Amino acid sequence: MYCHHCGKKQTADAVYCSQCGRQLLDEDADAAIGSEMAAGLSETAASIETSIETEPSNRETIVPNGSRKQSGGGSAWTWLTPIALAVVTASSVFTYYIYQSGINDEVIKLQTQAKTEALAGKYAEALATLKEAADARPGFAAIQADAAIVAHAAELEQSVAAAGKKLEEQKLSEAEQTLEQVKDGLKGHSEPVYAKVKEQLEACSLKHSVMKLKEELAELKTVDELAAKLNVANHLDGEEAAAIREQFVAKIVDVSYSEAEALLEQRNYTDALDVTARALAFAKDDERLTALEKRINQEQAQYEKTEQQRLEQAMQKAAEEDLKNQTAAVEVVHIETTLDEFGDLTIEAELKNGATRPIYSVTVEYTVYDSNGLEVGSGKAEASPNYIEPGEKMSFTGTVYGVHVENTNVVVDHATWYLD
């Protein structure tokens, strides 16, 4: 490969000339230039040769006969003709070379301009510039390749713009499909010319994500659902993303507050505190949540204190009942005595089960005292019925022989029983 400007030979992979610094044309452009130059040179040389060949025959016709004797003039034309032909040919070649070099320089300039425009995202201007360059050098493959890339970038840019319009119309699903198509179109393309499209795609995708989160926010009812979407929002940048994150946190606070209050009414203090603690992890130092957490702790403490007192009272009562069951289960309701003519005293007594549990096999021991408090007799008897429920009554009958005393007093001294 040779430099189109200075003619120095270059390596096959060179981009710029090592001697003059000009950008090298590819082989297609060189071939195009070479063919054009060859055609021009052929036409020039043919025209020159024709004029020269024709000129001697014309002169031979008009020159007088006397002049034919000057053979020296003929010999001069013999060596002047090649020189003149060489000068004219060289001049034509040089002129044509300068002309083609000028076109090449202009094409390279247009290509550089198109590159600047494309990198700035001005794809329409870049395409127009490349078309101008292609018109100047129709066979320049590099120009055609650049035009194809810029056209592809322009097409993707239009798709991103279409997706943006669909977002404005609240057509989120259609916009998402278009954005996915653009992403697929960008796969495998790392050229700088696509930087602007990628930037626009990122901005449009961010807007779509935020709008989709806003749409989903109204449908989410639980903290788990809200937390999952909040995690998605945390990976988004920009003011709109920050605003939607605040909305998610606010709804987490509202949902958690209502849930914790419901648990508090059920006296489920542990779960209520778990709910507030989780919500505070998203909304640290939120005044509503901290106040509710404080109230839950206070009510829990009061409830536990009340329960402790109730338990102590219940235990005390149970102990008292147990003591009574063990020591005072049999209560005397009333006793009647009858003294017969033989001096024997008949005793009929009504008793009551004062325990909190059934008792059975009740046996009583009693003593008889006279009006002066002196013991005049004693006895032992079994009560009936044998099995007595709490609060039910029982009775026994006994006889003390040889009392012979009126106005006696019978005292039940001792009783035994079994608790069921």
C-alpha positions as CSV (number, residue, x, y, z in Angstrom):
1,M,0.0,0.0,0.0
2,Y,1.3,3.5,-0.9
3,C,0.5,7.0,0.4
4,H,-1.9,8.7,-2.0
5,H,-0.2,12.0,-1.2
6,C,3.5,11.5,-1.2
7,G,3.7,8.0,-2.7
8,K,5.8,6.4,0.1
9,K,5.2,2.7,0.6
10,Q,3.4,1.8,3.8
11,T,2.7,-1.3,5.8
12,A,-0.6,-3.1,5.2
13,D,-2.1,-2.2,8.6
14,A,-1.0,1.5,8.6
15,V,-3.6,4.2,9.1
16,Y,-1.4,7.4,8.7
17,C,1.6,8.0,6.4
18,S,4.9,7.6,8.1
19,Q,6.5,10.3,6.0
20,C,3.9,13.1,5.4
21,G,1.4,12.2,8.2
22,R,-1.7,12.1,6.0
23,Q,-4.5,9.6,6.7
24,L,-4.1,6.6,4.3
25,L,-7.0,5.6,2.0
26,D,-8.0,2.0,2.0
27,E,-7.4,-0.3,-0.9
28,D,-10.8,0.3,-2.5
29,A,-10.2,4.1,-2.5
30,D,-6.7,3.5,-4.0
31,A,-8.1,1.3,-6.7
32,A,-10.8,3.8,-7.5
33,I,-8.3,6.6,-7.8
34,G,-5.9,4.4,-9.7
35,S,-8.5,3.5,-12.2
36,E,-9.7,7.1,-12.6
37,M,-6.1,8.3,-13.1
38,A,-5.3,5.5,-15.6
39,A,-8.4,6.3,-17.6
40,G,-7.4,10.0,-17.6
41,L,-3.9,9.3,-18.6
42,S,-4.9,7.0,-21.4
43,E,-7.3,9.6,-22.8
44,T,-4.6,12.3,-22.5
45,A,-1.9,10.3,-24.2
46,A,-4.2,9.2,-27.0
47,S,-5.1,12.8,-27.8
48,I,-1.5,13.9,-27.8
49,E,-0.5,11.0,-30.1
50,T,-3.3,11.7,-32.5
51,S,-2.4,15.4,-32.8
52,I,1.2,14.6,-33.4
53,E,0.5,11.9,-36.0
54,T,-1.9,14.2,-37.8
55,E,0.4,17.3,-37.8
56,P,3.2,15.9,-40.2
57,S,0.7,14.8,-42.8
58,N,-0.9,18.2,-42.9
59,R,2.4,19.9,-43.1
60,E,3.5,17.7,-45.9
61,T,0.5,18.8,-47.9
62,I,1.1,22.6,-47.6
63,V,4.9,22.8,-47.7
64,P,6.3,23.8,-51.2
65,N,8.4,21.4,-53.1
66,G,11.5,23.4,-52.6
67,S,11.4,22.9,-48.9
68,R,11.6,19.2,-49.1
69,K,15.3,19.6,-49.6
70,Q,15.7,20.8,-46.0
71,S,16.2,17.3,-44.5
72,G,17.6,18.8,-41.2
73,G,14.1,19.9,-40.1
74,G,12.7,16.4,-40.4
75,S,15.4,15.0,-38.2
76,A,14.7,17.7,-35.5
77,W,11.0,16.5,-35.3
78,T,12.3,13.1,-34.8
79,W,13.7,13.8,-31.4
80,L,11.4,16.7,-30.4
81,T,8.2,14.7,-30.7
82,P,9.0,12.2,-27.9
83,I,10.1,15.1,-25.6
84,A,7.0,17.1,-26.2
85,L,4.9,14.0,-25.7
86,A,6.7,13.2,-22.4
87,V,6.3,16.8,-21.2
88,V,2.6,16.9,-22.0
89,T,2.0,13.5,-20.5
90,A,3.8,14.4,-17.3
91,S,2.0,17.7,-17.0
92,S,-1.4,16.0,-17.4
93,V,-0.5,13.3,-14.9
94,F,0.6,15.9,-12.4
95,T,-2.4,18.0,-12.9
96,Y,-4.7,15.0,-12.5
97,Y,-2.8,13.8,-9.5
98,I,-3.2,17.2,-7.8
99,Y,-7.0,17.2,-8.7
100,Q,-7.5,13.7,-7.2
101,S,-5.4,14.6,-4.1
102,G,-7.7,17.6,-3.5
103,I,-10.7,15.3,-3.7
104,N,-9.1,12.9,-1.3
105,D,-8.3,15.7,1.2
106,E,-11.9,16.9,1.0
107,V,-13.3,13.4,1.5
108,I,-11.1,12.9,4.6
109,K,-12.1,16.3,5.9
110,L,-15.8,15.4,5.5
111,Q,-15.3,12.1,7.1
112,T,-13.6,13.8,10.1
113,Q,-16.4,16.3,10.3
114,A,-19.0,13.5,10.2
115,K,-17.3,11.7,13.0
116,T,-17.4,14.8,15.2
117,E,-21.1,15.3,14.5
118,A,-21.9,11.6,15.1
119,L,-20.0,11.6,18.5
120,A,-22.0,14.7,19.5
121,G,-25.2,12.8,18.7
122,K,-26.0,14.8,15.6
123,Y,-26.7,11.8,13.5
124,A,-28.8,13.5,10.8
125,E,-26.0,16.0,10.2
126,A,-23.4,13.3,10.2
127,L,-25.4,11.3,7.6
128,A,-25.7,14.3,5.3
129,T,-21.9,15.0,5.6
130,L,-21.1,11.3,4.8
131,K,-23.5,11.4,1.8
132,E,-21.5,14.4,0.5
133,A,-18.3,12.5,0.9
134,A,-19.8,9.4,-0.8
135,D,-20.8,11.5,-3.7
136,A,-17.2,12.7,-4.1
137,R,-15.8,9.1,-3.7
138,P,-18.6,6.6,-4.5
139,G,-16.2,3.7,-4.1
140,F,-14.8,4.6,-0.7
141,A,-15.7,1.6,1.5
142,A,-14.8,3.4,4.8
143,I,-17.4,6.1,4.1
144,Q,-20.0,3.5,3.4
145,A,-19.2,1.7,6.6
146,D,-19.3,4.9,8.7
147,A,-22.7,5.8,7.1
148,A,-24.1,2.4,8.0
149,I,-23.1,2.7,11.6
150,V,-24.4,6.3,11.9
151,A,-27.7,5.2,10.3
152,H,-28.0,2.4,12.8
153,A,-27.4,4.8,15.7
154,A,-29.9,7.2,14.3
155,E,-32.5,4.5,14.0
156,L,-31.9,3.4,17.6
157,E,-32.2,7.1,18.7
158,Q,-35.6,7.4,17.0
159,S,-36.7,4.2,18.8
160,V,-35.7,5.7,22.2
161,A,-37.6,8.9,21.4
162,A,-40.6,6.7,20.5
163,A,-40.4,5.0,23.8
164,G,-40.2,8.3,25.6
165,K,-43.4,9.4,23.9
166,K,-45.2,6.2,24.9
167,L,-44.1,6.9,28.5
168,E,-45.7,10.3,28.3
169,E,-48.9,8.6,27.1
170,Q,-48.7,6.2,30.1
171,K,-48.2,3.2,27.8
172,L,-45.6,1.6,30.0
173,S,-45.8,-1.9,28.5
174,E,-45.3,-0.7,25.0
175,A,-42.5,1.6,26.1
176,E,-40.8,-1.3,27.8
177,Q,-40.9,-3.5,24.7
178,T,-39.4,-0.7,22.6
179,L,-36.6,-0.1,25.1
180,E,-35.8,-3.9,25.1
181,Q,-35.6,-3.8,21.3
182,V,-33.1,-0.9,21.6
183,K,-31.0,-2.8,24.1
184,D,-30.9,-5.8,21.8
185,G,-29.9,-3.5,18.9
186,L,-27.0,-2.2,21.0
187,K,-25.6,-5.6,21.8
188,G,-22.1,-6.1,20.4
189,H,-21.7,-2.4,19.6
190,S,-19.1,-0.7,21.7
191,E,-18.3,2.1,19.1
192,P,-18.1,5.6,20.6
193,V,-20.8,6.7,18.1
194,Y,-23.4,4.9,20.2
195,A,-22.5,6.7,23.4
196,K,-25.2,9.3,22.9
197,V,-27.8,6.6,22.2
198,K,-26.8,4.7,25.3
199,E,-27.0,7.8,27.4
200,Q,-30.6,8.5,26.1
201,L,-31.5,4.8,26.6
202,E,-30.3,4.9,30.2
203,A,-32.3,8.1,30.9
204,C,-35.5,6.7,29.3
205,S,-35.1,3.4,31.1
206,L,-34.7,5.2,34.4
207,K,-37.9,7.1,33.8
208,H,-39.7,3.9,32.8
209,S,-38.5,2.2,36.0
210,V,-39.7,5.1,38.2
211,M,-43.1,5.3,36.5
212,K,-43.5,1.5,36.8
213,L,-42.7,1.7,40.5
214,K,-45.2,4.5,41.0
215,E,-47.9,2.4,39.3
216,E,-47.1,-0.7,41.5
217,L,-46.9,1.3,44.7
218,A,-50.7,1.7,44.9
219,E,-51.2,-2.1,44.6
220,L,-48.7,-3.1,47.3
221,K,-50.3,-3.9,50.7
222,T,-47.6,-5.6,52.8
223,V,-44.3,-4.6,54.2
224,D,-42.6,-7.5,52.5
225,E,-43.9,-6.4,49.0
226,L,-43.0,-2.8,49.7
227,A,-39.5,-3.7,50.9
228,A,-38.8,-5.8,47.8
229,K,-39.7,-2.9,45.5
230,L,-37.9,-0.4,47.6
231,N,-34.8,-2.5,47.0
232,V,-35.3,-2.1,43.3
233,A,-35.7,1.7,43.8
234,N,-32.4,1.8,45.8
235,H,-30.5,0.8,42.6
236,L,-31.9,3.8,40.6
237,D,-30.2,7.2,40.4
238,G,-31.7,10.7,40.1
239,E,-34.2,13.0,41.8
240,E,-37.2,11.0,40.6
241,A,-35.8,7.8,42.0
242,A,-35.1,9.5,45.4
243,A,-38.7,10.8,45.5
244,I,-40.2,7.3,44.8
245,R,-38.0,5.8,47.5
246,E,-39.4,8.3,50.0
247,Q,-43.0,7.3,49.0
248,F,-42.2,3.6,49.5
249,V,-40.7,4.4,53.0
250,A,-43.7,6.5,53.9
251,K,-46.1,3.6,53.0
252,I,-44.0,1.1,54.9
253,V,-44.4,3.4,57.9
254,D,-48.2,3.6,57.4
255,V,-48.7,-0.1,57.0
256,S,-46.4,-1.0,59.9
257,Y,-48.1,1.5,62.2
258,S,-51.6,0.1,61.5
259,E,-50.3,-3.5,61.9
260,A,-48.6,-2.7,65.2
261,E,-51.6,-0.9,66.6
262,A,-53.8,-4.0,65.8
263,L,-51.4,-6.3,67.5
264,L,-51.3,-3.9,70.5
265,E,-55.1,-4.1,70.9
266,Q,-54.7,-7.9,71.0
267,R,-52.0,-7.5,73.7
268,N,-49.5,-9.2,71.4
269,Y,-46.7,-6.9,72.5
270,T,-43.8,-9.0,71.2
271,D,-45.1,-9.1,67.6
272,A,-46.1,-5.4,67.7
273,L,-42.5,-4.5,68.8
274,D,-41.1,-6.7,66.0
275,V,-43.2,-4.8,63.5
276,T,-42.1,-1.3,64.7
277,A,-38.5,-2.4,64.9
278,R,-38.6,-3.6,61.3
279,A,-40.2,-0.4,60.1
280,L,-37.7,1.7,61.9
281,A,-35.0,0.0,60.0
282,F,-36.4,1.7,56.8
283,A,-37.4,4.9,58.5
284,K,-34.9,5.6,61.3
285,D,-36.1,8.0,64.0
286,D,-39.6,8.3,62.5
287,E,-41.6,10.2,65.2
288,R,-44.8,8.2,64.8
289,L,-43.0,4.8,65.0
290,T,-40.8,5.8,68.0
291,A,-43.9,7.1,69.9
292,L,-45.8,3.9,69.1
293,E,-42.9,1.8,70.2
294,K,-42.7,3.7,73.5
295,R,-46.4,3.2,74.1
296,I,-46.2,-0.5,73.3
297,N,-43.3,-0.9,75.9
298,Q,-45.3,1.0,78.5
299,E,-48.5,-1.0,78.0
300,Q,-46.5,-4.2,78.0
301,A,-44.8,-3.3,81.3
302,Q,-48.2,-2.4,82.9
303,Y,-49.8,-5.5,81.6
304,E,-47.0,-7.7,82.9
305,K,-47.2,-6.0,86.3
306,T,-51.0,-6.5,86.5
307,E,-50.6,-10.1,85.4
308,Q,-48.0,-10.7,88.1
309,Q,-50.2,-9.3,90.7
310,R,-53.1,-11.3,89.5
311,L,-51.0,-14.4,89.5
312,E,-49.8,-13.8,93.0
313,Q,-53.3,-13.3,94.2
314,A,-54.4,-16.4,92.4
315,M,-51.6,-18.3,94.0
316,Q,-52.4,-17.0,97.4
317,K,-56.1,-17.9,97.0
318,A,-55.2,-21.3,95.8
319,A,-53.0,-21.8,98.8
320,E,-55.8,-20.7,101.1
321,E,-58.2,-23.0,99.4
322,D,-55.8,-25.8,99.6
323,L,-55.2,-25.1,103.3
324,K,-59.0,-25.0,103.9
325,N,-59.4,-28.2,101.9
326,Q,-56.8,-29.9,104.1
327,T,-57.9,-28.5,107.5
328,A,-61.4,-27.1,107.4
329,A,-63.4,-28.9,104.8
330,V,-66.2,-30.0,107.2
331,E,-68.4,-27.2,108.6
332,V,-71.1,-27.7,111.2
333,V,-74.4,-26.2,110.2
334,H,-76.5,-27.1,113.3
335,I,-76.8,-29.7,116.0
336,E,-79.9,-31.0,117.8
337,T,-79.9,-33.1,121.0
338,T,-82.6,-35.2,122.6
339,L,-82.4,-36.7,126.2
340,D,-84.6,-39.7,126.7
341,E,-86.1,-41.1,129.9
342,F,-83.1,-43.4,130.4
343,G,-80.7,-40.5,130.5
344,D,-79.3,-41.2,127.1
345,L,-78.5,-38.3,124.8
346,T,-79.3,-38.6,121.0
347,I,-77.3,-36.2,118.8
348,E,-78.4,-35.3,115.2
349,A,-76.1,-32.9,113.3
350,E,-76.1,-31.3,109.8
351,L,-72.7,-30.7,108.3
352,K,-71.5,-29.0,105.0
353,N,-68.6,-29.6,102.6
354,G,-66.8,-26.3,102.8
355,A,-63.9,-27.4,100.6
356,T,-63.5,-26.5,96.9
357,R,-63.2,-30.1,96.0
358,P,-65.4,-33.1,96.6
359,I,-64.8,-35.1,99.8
360,Y,-65.7,-38.6,100.9
361,S,-65.6,-41.0,104.0
362,V,-66.2,-38.2,106.5
363,T,-65.8,-39.2,110.2
364,V,-66.4,-36.8,113.1
365,E,-65.6,-36.9,116.8
366,Y,-67.6,-34.9,119.2
367,T,-67.8,-34.1,123.0
368,V,-70.8,-33.3,125.2
369,Y,-70.6,-30.6,127.8
370,D,-73.1,-29.7,130.6
371,S,-74.2,-26.2,131.3
372,N,-71.1,-25.7,133.5
373,G,-68.8,-26.7,130.7
374,L,-68.0,-30.0,132.2
375,E,-67.6,-33.0,129.9
376,V,-70.4,-35.5,130.3
377,G,-69.7,-37.7,127.3
378,S,-68.2,-38.1,123.8
379,G,-68.6,-40.1,120.7
380,K,-67.6,-40.8,117.1
381,A,-69.8,-41.1,114.0
382,E,-69.6,-41.4,110.2
383,A,-71.4,-38.8,108.1
384,S,-73.7,-39.7,105.2
385,P,-73.8,-39.6,102.3
386,N,-70.3,-40.9,101.8
387,Y,-69.5,-38.7,98.8
388,I,-70.2,-34.9,99.1
389,E,-69.7,-32.3,96.4
390,P,-68.4,-28.8,97.3
391,G,-71.2,-26.9,99.1
392,E,-73.4,-29.9,99.6
393,K,-74.6,-31.0,103.0
394,M,-74.3,-34.2,105.0
395,S,-75.4,-35.4,108.4
396,F,-74.6,-37.8,111.2
397,T,-76.5,-39.3,114.2
398,G,-74.9,-40.5,117.5
399,T,-75.9,-41.5,121.0
400,V,-74.2,-40.9,124.3
401,Y,-75.4,-43.1,127.0
402,G,-75.9,-42.2,130.7
403,V,-75.7,-38.5,130.4
404,H,-78.7,-37.6,132.6
405,V,-78.1,-33.9,132.1
406,E,-80.3,-31.3,130.6
407,N,-79.0,-28.3,128.7
408,T,-76.0,-29.9,127.2
409,N,-73.7,-28.5,124.5
410,V,-72.3,-30.8,121.8
411,V,-69.0,-29.7,120.1
412,V,-67.5,-31.4,117.1
413,D,-63.9,-31.6,118.1
414,H,-62.3,-33.3,115.1
415,A,-63.2,-34.5,111.6
416,T,-61.4,-36.6,109.0
417,W,-62.1,-36.8,105.3
418,Y,-60.6,-37.6,101.9
419,L,-60.3,-35.2,99.1
420,D,-61.3,-36.3,95.6
